[in-house]
Amino acid sequence: MPIEQRAAATFIWNAARLLDRHRYSLLFADRSQPSRCSTRCADTATPTGGFGHALEADLRCPASQPAPTLHALGVMNEAGAAGSEMARDARAWIVSIAEGDGGIPFVLPGFEDYPHAPWWSPQPGSFLTFELAALLHASGITDDEWLDRATDWCWGSIENDPNSQAGYWLKNACRFLDTVPDEQRARAAIASLAGGVDQSALAGADGEGLRALDLSPHPGSRSRDLISETLIEAHLDVVESGQQEDGGWMFDFLAWSPAQTTEWRGAVTIEALTCLRDHGRL
């Protein structure tokens, strides 16, 4: 079904947080002010170099945490600011909290005193390591002292971890495999994962769960070897039909606070529009 692009834009200007309004402008409107995205990220930076202050909408802690720092680095990549001083400071903070083998904790102590979604709990060597390493590989950062260790952690987790192929683990592992420079090894790893992927669960059924475009959002990426084109098209149909009456999209995980709901809706609306555009449906 056709997307109401004007309604989507109205939703962004009306309801999305300021960072996402600037991201929408960069990606779909004038495309001329990438520095505004970095400026908005700077509002949530902390003196340690990491990011907090609910930049990750499910974690309202003001202190530096891995997930909001990941989010900030992603926005800076999007804005072409991966080499900025702020991005370097964020990467230095990641180095400071990394475990000896390069793994990154899911969340650091101290978050418990602030509102947060119920799934946050401390755990070592989390799947955030995959996406942080993927961001650095995608941005062409090669001199980061943490990246070599993290890359080894990712390979070891993918090739040796008996608990692999769970939803968020698999989603983020694919991000790493799509960007790591060793394409031959990455494609071999993707082939080894294929047998554990439940294809019937990827078509975009109602409710939270891993879906085709969650696993492989970008056309032409290596992870597309895991998914049939039929499933990709089926999930694109679901994304198209997900536009709400107010012009925005809604996420499928737990809505636990009004602020979190508003903030995530702006972000997932941009994600939906970007996905549809990149697949020729916008």
N, C-alpha and C positions, 0 to 999 in steps of 0.2 A: 504494500500500500504506500502511496506517496507520503513523503515527510513534509510536514508544515514547517519550513525553514524559518519563516518570519515568526511563527509562534515559539519555536525553539530559541531564537534570538531574544524575543521578548522575555521568555522565562529566565534566560541568563542575566539580562540587564535588571530584571525585577527581583530575582531571588538568590542568585549565586553570590558567593563571597567575592571580595574585591580581587583576590588573586585569580580566581577562575574567570572573572570578567576580563581581566587583562589577557589571560590565556586564550579565551575565545576570540578576543580582538586580534591577537597574534596569529592564530590558526585559521580564522575565517573572515576577518574583517580587514583592517588596514595593513596588518602584518608589518608595521613600521616601528613599533615600540617594544622590542624584546626586553629592554632594560627595565621596563615597568614590572615584569614578572619577577626578575631578580630582586627588585626593590621590595616587593611584597614579601618575598621569602625572607629578606633581611629583617623584616619586622618580627619574625618568629625565631631568629637566631639567638643563641645564648653566648655568654662570654667564653664558654669552653670551645666554641667553634661548631658544635652540633646544633640541632634544631629541636624545638618543642612547641609550647604554647598552642597545642591543638592543631598544628599543621596537619597531623594525622587525626582526622575528625573523631576517631574512636578512642583517642588517648588524650585527655585534657590536661595532662601534666605539663607545667611550664618548663621543666628542665629538659636538657638534651636527652633524646631517646633514639634508638636505631631507626624505627619506622618513620618518624617525621623527617629525620635526616635523609633517609632514602627518598622520601617524597620531594624534599627540597632539591636534591641532586638531579632527580628526574625532571623537575621544572627547569633547572638551569641547563640541562642538556637540551631540552625543548627550545629554550631561548638562545641557544648558541653560546652559553656562558660557562661551559665546562672547564675552561681554563682560567676562570676568574679567581681573585683572591678569596672570595667567599666559598667557592667550591673547593679550593685547596685547603682552606681551614676545616671544612666539613670532612674532607678525606683524612686530614690529620687527626681529627677527633675519632673517626672510625678506627684508625690505627691504634689509638689509645685505649679503645675498649675491646679490641679483637682478642680472642683467645690465642693461645700459643700456636695452634694449628691453623689459624686464620679464620675460624668460625666466628660468627657474630651472634650475640645473644638476641633472643626475641624481644625482651624488654629488660630494662635495668631497675633495680630496687629504687623505691621512692615514688613510683607511680600510684601505689596503693592509696595514698592520701588524697587523691584527686579523682573526679568522675572518670570512668573508663568502661568500655564494653566488657562483658563478663568473660570473654575468651583470653584476655591478657593474663599471662602467668609466666614467671621467669623460666627460661629453658635455654641451655647452651646450644651453640652451633645450630642456629635455626635456619629455616628456608630463606630468611632475609639475606643470608650470605650469597645465595644464587643471584638475586636481583641486584644487589650492590655490585658484585663482580661484573654482572652483565652490563650495568650502566657504565662502568669504567671502560670495559672493552668496547662498547658502542661509541663512546666519546673519543676513543683513540688515546686514552691515557695509558702510557706504558711505563712511566717512571715511578709509579706509586709503590712504596715499600711493602704495602700490605697485599697488593694484587696477586703476586706470585703465590703467596701462601694460600690466599683465598681460592685461587684457581685450582691449586692442588686439593684443597678441601672439597671443592665442588666435584672434581673428577672422582675423588674417593667416595664421596657420598652417593653419586650416581652409579658408579660401577660396583660398589661393595655394600651399600646400605640395604639390609633386608627389609627395612620398613619403607622403602621407596614406593612411589606410585600413588600415594595419598594425594588428595586434591590440591592443596596449596603447595605442597612439596613438588608435585609434578608440574604445576603451572609455572613455578619459579625456576625449576630445573630447565624447562624448555626455554625460558628467557636466556639463561646462561648458554645453553647449547646453540641458540640462534646467533649468538654474538661472539663466542670465544674464537680466537683465530684458527685453532686447529680444526679445520672443517672435516677432515677425514675421520678423526677421532669422534667429533661431535655427531656425525651422521651414523657412525657405528653405534654410539650410545643411544641415539634416537631409535635405531632399529631394534636394539635390545629392550627398549621400553615398550615397544608397540604391542607385544603380547599381553601386557598387563593393563592396557587401556580398554575400558568398557565403552565400545563404540556406541552402544545403544543408549548410553547416558549422556552423550554429547550433543544431541540434536536440539537442546534448548527447552526441555520440559519445564513446567512451572516449578517454582521453589528454588532454594539455594542449591548450588551444585556446580561442579566443573562442566563447562560446555565447550563446544568446538572452538569458538573464538576466544574463550578464556585461555585455552591451551595454546592456540596459535593465532594471534590477532592480526599478523601482518602478511599480506600476500607475498608469495615467493620465498618465505622464510623456510629454514631447514625443517622446522617442526611440522610443516604441512605434510611431511611424509607420514605422520601419525594419523591423519584424518582424511577421509574421502571428501571430494568436492561436493558431493550430495549433502553431507553433514554441514559443511561450511554454508552452503546456500540455505539450508533449513534454519540454521541459527541466525543468518542474516534476516530471514523472514521474521523471526521472533524479535530481533532488535528493531526492525522497522515497525512492527505492530506494538512496540512498547511505549511509544510516545503517548504521554498522558494529555488530558484535556487542557492543562495549563501550559502545554508546549514542551515540558521537560520529561525526563525519564526517571524511573524509580529503581533503586537497588533492590536486590533480593535477599540480603542478609538482615539481621536483626536491627530494627529501628528502636533505639533505647533512649534517645533524648531528642527534644525538638531541634537543638542547635546541630547535633550530629546529622539529623535527617536533612536539614536544609543544606548543610555544607556538602554532604555526599551527593545530594541530588544534582548540584551544579557540576561536580566533578564527573559523575557518571553520564550526565547529558553531553558533556564535551567528549567523553570516551565513545558514546554511541554515535555522535555525529562524525567523529574522526574515523571510526571503523566503517561506517556507511560510505563516507567519501572515498576512503582508500580502496574500497571494493566496488567503486563505480555506481553506487546506489544513491548518490546525493548530487 
